[in-house]
Amino acid sequence: MMLGATPPRWGDFGGRCLASACEPNPDLFLPDGAALGLVKTASYLLGSWRTADGEMHRFLRSIQPFQTPHGCFVFSTRGASQLLRLADKEALTYKGGVITRCDRGGVSFAPASAKGFHHWIGAETAEWREDALLSVAGVRSAQATQWYNPWRDGGGAYCVTTKFRADGVVFGEPATGFFAHEVHYFPRDRDFINSPFGFGGREIMWGHMATEFADGQSIDASLAIGADGWGFALVQDERGTLHVSTEVTAEAIVRASGLPEQVTFKFLDQCWIWRIEPKGERAITRPGGLVGAEGVLRRAGDTREVRAAMGTIDWWLDGRAAAIIKR
């Protein structure tokens, strides 16, 4: 802080985060879980898969405590120039009450009154099924990670993410990819959108990435950039070493649509580049400026062939990204 600058109010740390690896406790996934004075607002399942014809398919399900009110969002590039929402497929997915219980040494999520979807997460493996649309199972691809951003008058966000290298069947065809289970904890009556990050303007971009190369090596990352000093890098390299920093800079090149073509992240004397896939623009799921895309993360200068990837980001189109857009 510069001498003479107006100091923040007590208990106000802006967007500054704590970030690290962690070992998730099954209690974190349960609907009545509590952590750091916060309560669980949702688990999010998000995954990206590719079939043999090179098309991308993406699934996203929000599981709130005791219910999944929106069903599962389903996207595909097949027959399209971008990741389009498949309304007919989404209509088949389950909406309603959810029973969450400890099961087989992990935690299972299942419909309360009918078939529809199934998710089980353990320390090293996980499963996810969406009726006839999706059936995948896999192994943990990296260390679980966590970040926490304290703020005055109510605590802060506490997000734990575990990713899995999970192959299976999508739309009846073999598919390869990754999915993540992300847990959000917030003050009561808050969530990510109704917080400093969403409508409060703090988040510019946040993404979960995992890339497996043809040589069998893989990388894993959660990367974020925003206002008020918010941002973090949680990157596990090919050797399994986790690099963590909350001092991150980013520079974006954007398309005419406003979505980024490329985002370059710098931290700890490292440079990593996310590039959007040719059909990586994703149809809007929430009005108000929040959009998404699918891409691939690599270390700057890495040209290896990719075998499997998830590079999903959220991005705001309401002007807040101007600070990182390359002119």
C-alpha positions in Angstrom: 0.0 0.0 0.0 1.3 3.4 -0.9 1.9 5.9 1.9 -1.0 8.2 2.1 -3.4 5.8 0.4 -6.8 5.3 2.0 -6.6 2.1 4.0 -9.4 -0.5 3.8 -11.9 -1.0 6.6 -10.9 -3.5 9.2 -11.6 -7.1 8.1 -11.5 -6.1 4.4 -8.8 -7.9 2.4 -10.1 -7.1 -1.0 -9.8 -10.1 -3.4 -6.8 -11.6 -1.7 -6.9 -15.4 -1.5 -5.4 -18.2 0.4 -4.7 -21.1 -2.0 -3.2 -24.6 -1.6 -3.5 -28.3 -2.2 -5.8 -30.1 0.2 -7.2 -33.5 1.2 -11.0 -33.4 0.9 -13.0 -34.7 3.8 -16.2 -36.5 2.8 -18.1 -34.2 5.1 -17.4 -31.4 2.6 -19.7 -33.0 0.1 -22.7 -33.5 2.3 -25.6 -31.1 2.1 -25.3 -29.8 5.7 -21.6 -29.4 5.5 -20.0 -26.4 7.2 -16.5 -25.0 6.9 -14.8 -21.8 8.3 -18.2 -20.5 9.5 -19.6 -21.0 6.0 -22.3 -23.3 4.7 -22.3 -25.5 1.5 -24.2 -23.8 -1.3 -23.6 -26.3 -4.1 -21.5 -29.0 -5.7 -20.8 -28.5 -9.4 -20.0 -31.4 -11.8 -18.4 -30.1 -15.0 -16.7 -32.2 -17.7 -15.5 -32.2 -21.2 -15.2 -35.2 -23.6 -14.2 -35.8 -27.2 -15.4 -38.7 -29.3 -13.4 -40.3 -32.1 -14.8 -37.9 -34.7 -13.1 -35.0 -32.9 -16.4 -33.4 -31.6 -16.5 -31.9 -28.1 -19.3 -32.6 -25.6 -19.7 -30.8 -22.3 -21.9 -31.5 -19.3 -22.6 -29.2 -16.3 -24.7 -30.0 -13.3 -25.3 -28.0 -10.2 -26.3 -29.9 -7.1 -27.6 -27.7 -4.3 -28.2 -29.1 -0.8 -31.0 -31.6 -1.2 -31.9 -30.8 -4.8 -30.7 -30.3 -8.3 -33.2 -27.7 -9.6 -31.8 -27.0 -13.1 -31.1 -30.5 -14.4 -27.9 -30.9 -16.4 -26.7 -28.5 -19.1 -25.6 -30.4 -22.2 -23.5 -29.0 -25.0 -22.1 -30.4 -28.2 -20.2 -29.2 -31.3 -21.6 -32.0 -33.5 -23.2 -30.4 -36.6 -22.5 -27.0 -35.2 -19.8 -24.2 -35.3 -19.6 -24.0 -31.5 -20.7 -25.7 -28.3 -24.5 -25.5 -28.7 -27.0 -26.3 -25.9 -29.0 -29.4 -26.7 -32.4 -28.6 -25.3 -33.9 -31.9 -26.2 -31.1 -33.7 -24.3 -31.4 -31.4 -21.3 -35.1 -32.1 -21.1 -34.3 -35.7 -20.4 -32.0 -35.0 -17.4 -33.2 -35.2 -13.9 -34.5 -32.2 -11.9 -35.7 -32.6 -8.3 -34.7 -33.8 -4.9 -31.3 -35.4 -4.2 -30.3 -37.9 -1.6 -26.6 -37.5 -0.6 -25.1 -40.2 1.6 -21.7 -41.7 2.6 -21.3 -44.8 0.5 -18.4 -47.2 -0.3 -15.9 -45.0 1.5 -17.0 -41.9 -0.5 -20.1 -39.9 -1.1 -23.0 -40.6 -3.5 -25.5 -38.3 -5.0 -28.8 -39.8 -6.4 -32.3 -38.8 -7.3 -34.8 -38.9 -4.4 -37.6 -40.5 -6.2 -36.6 -41.7 -9.7 -33.8 -42.8 -11.9 -32.0 -40.0 -13.7 -28.5 -39.4 -12.7 -25.8 -40.8 -10.4 -22.6 -39.4 -9.0 -20.1 -41.0 -6.6 -16.9 -39.5 -5.5 -14.1 -41.1 -3.5 -10.6 -40.2 -2.6 -9.1 -41.6 -5.8 -11.9 -42.5 -8.2 -15.3 -41.1 -9.2 -18.3 -41.9 -11.4 -20.9 -39.8 -13.2 -24.0 -41.0 -15.1 -26.8 -39.0 -16.8 -29.2 -41.7 -17.9 -28.5 -42.7 -21.6 -26.5 -39.5 -22.3 -23.3 -39.9 -20.2 -21.6 -42.7 -18.4 -18.0 -42.1 -17.3 -15.7 -43.3 -14.5 -12.1 -42.4 -13.8 -9.2 -41.8 -11.5 -8.1 -38.6 -9.7 -5.8 -36.7 -12.1 -4.1 -34.3 -9.7 -4.1 -33.1 -6.1 -7.3 -31.6 -4.9 -7.0 -27.9 -4.4 -8.7 -25.2 -2.4 -9.0 -21.4 -2.2 -10.5 -19.0 0.3 -11.2 -15.3 0.0 -12.1 -13.6 3.3 -14.2 -10.5 3.4 -15.9 -8.3 6.0 -19.5 -8.8 7.0 -20.0 -12.5 6.3 -16.9 -14.5 5.7 -15.7 -15.6 2.3 -15.8 -18.2 -0.5 -14.3 -21.5 0.2 -14.0 -23.7 -3.0 -12.5 -27.2 -3.1 -12.0 -28.9 -6.5 -11.0 -32.4 -7.5 -10.5 -33.5 -11.1 -10.7 -37.0 -12.6 -9.4 -38.4 -15.8 -12.6 -40.2 -16.8 -13.4 -42.1 -20.0 -16.7 -43.7 -20.9 -19.6 -43.3 -23.2 -21.3 -40.0 -24.4 -24.4 -40.2 -26.6 -23.7 -43.9 -27.0 -20.2 -43.4 -28.3 -16.8 -44.0 -26.6 -15.4 -40.7 -25.3 -12.2 -39.5 -23.6 -11.9 -36.6 -21.2 -11.9 -35.2 -17.7 -14.5 -34.0 -15.2 -14.3 -32.0 -11.9 -16.2 -31.9 -8.7 -16.2 -28.4 -7.3 -17.6 -27.5 -3.9 -18.7 -24.0 -2.9 -19.0 -22.7 0.6 -20.5 -19.2 1.3 -22.2 -17.2 4.0 -25.8 -18.2 4.4 -28.1 -16.8 1.6 -25.1 -16.1 -0.7 -23.6 -17.9 -3.7 -20.9 -17.3 -6.3 -23.1 -15.1 -8.5 -24.6 -13.1 -5.5 -21.3 -12.2 -4.0 -18.3 -10.0 -4.6 -17.2 -12.4 -7.4 -20.3 -12.4 -9.6 -22.5 -9.4 -9.6 -20.0 -7.7 -7.3 -17.6 -7.5 -10.3 -14.5 -9.2 -8.8 -14.2 -12.2 -11.1 -13.0 -11.6 -14.7 -12.1 -15.2 -15.5 -11.9 -18.5 -13.7 -11.1 -21.8 -15.4 -10.4 -25.5 -14.7 -7.9 -27.1 -17.1 -6.4 -30.5 -17.5 -4.3 -31.6 -20.5 -3.0 -35.1 -21.3 -0.5 -35.3 -24.0 0.2 -38.1 -26.5 3.4 -39.0 -24.7 1.3 -39.9 -21.6 2.3 -36.9 -19.5 -0.4 -34.5 -18.1 -0.8 -31.2 -16.5 -3.6 -29.8 -14.3 -4.6 -26.3 -13.4 -7.2 -24.0 -11.8 -6.5 -20.4 -12.9 -8.3 -17.2 -12.0 -7.9 -13.5 -12.5 -10.0 -10.5 -11.4 -10.2 -7.2 -9.7 -9.2 -6.1 -6.1 -6.1 -8.4 -6.2 -8.3 -11.5 -6.8 -6.6 -14.3 -8.6 -4.7 -17.6 -8.1 -2.7 -20.2 -10.0 -2.9 -23.8 -8.9 -0.9 -25.7 -11.5 0.4 -29.3 -11.2 3.1 -30.0 -13.8 4.1 -33.3 -15.5 6.2 -34.3 -12.5 3.3 -34.0 -10.1 4.7 -30.8 -8.5 2.0 -28.3 -7.6 2.9 -24.6 -8.2 0.8 -22.2 -6.2 0.6 -18.4 -6.4 -1.9 -15.6 -5.7 0.3 -13.2 -7.5 -0.9 -13.7 -11.1 -1.1 -11.5 -14.1 -3.0 -12.2 -17.3 -3.3 -10.8 -20.8 -6.2 -11.7 -23.1 -6.7 -11.5 -26.9 -10.4 -11.4 -27.6 -12.6 -12.4 -30.5 -15.2 -10.1 -32.1 -17.8 -11.9 -29.9 -15.9 -10.6 -26.8 -14.8 -14.1 -25.7 -11.0 -14.6 -25.4 -9.1 -16.3 -28.2 -6.1 -16.6 -25.9 -5.3 -15.8 -22.3 -1.6 -15.7 -21.1 -1.0 -16.2 -17.4 2.2 -15.3 -15.7 3.2 -16.3 -12.1 6.3 -17.6 -10.3 8.5 -16.8 -13.4 6.2 -19.2 -15.4 4.1 -18.6 -18.5 1.0 -20.6 -19.4 -1.3 -20.1 -22.3 -4.9 -21.1 -22.7 -6.2 -21.1 -26.3 -9.8 -21.5 -27.3 -10.7 -24.5 -29.4 -11.9 -23.9 -33.0 -15.5 -24.6 -31.9 -14.9 -23.7 -28.3 -17.4 -20.9 -27.8 -20.2 -22.1 -25.5 -23.8 -21.1 -25.6 -25.0 -18.9 -22.7 -26.5 -20.6 -19.7 -26.9 -17.5 -17.5 -27.9 -14.0 -18.7 -26.1 -10.9 -17.3 -22.8 -11.1 -19.0 -21.4 -14.4 -17.9 -20.3 -16.7 -20.8 -18.0 -19.6 -21.2 -15.6 -21.4 -23.6 -13.6 -24.5 -24.0 -9.9 -24.5 -24.8 -6.5 -26.2 -24.1 -3.9 -25.1 -21.6 -0.2 -25.5 -22.3 3.1 -24.1 -21.0 4.3 -21.4 -23.4 6.3 -23.0 -26.2 4.8 -26.5 -25.7 3.7 -28.0 -29.0 3.0 -31.6 -28.0 0.0 -33.4 -29.4 -3.0 -33.6 -27.1 -4.7 -36.9 -26.3 -7.4 -35.6 -23.9 -8.3 -32.2 -22.5 -10.6 -30.1 -20.4 -10.1 -26.3 -20.6 -13.4 -24.8 -19.5 -13.5 -21.1 -18.5 -16.1 -18.6 -17.3 -15.7 -15.1 -18.7 -17.6 -11.8 -18.1 -18.7 -9.6 -21.0 -19.9 -6.6 -19.0 -16.7 -4.6 -19.4 -14.8 -5.8 -16.3 -12.3 -7.7 -18.6 -11.0 -4.5 -20.1 -8.2 -4.4 -17.6 -6.5 -7.5 -19.1 -7.4 -7.2 -22.8 -4.4 -6.6 -25.0 -4.9 -3.5 -27.1 
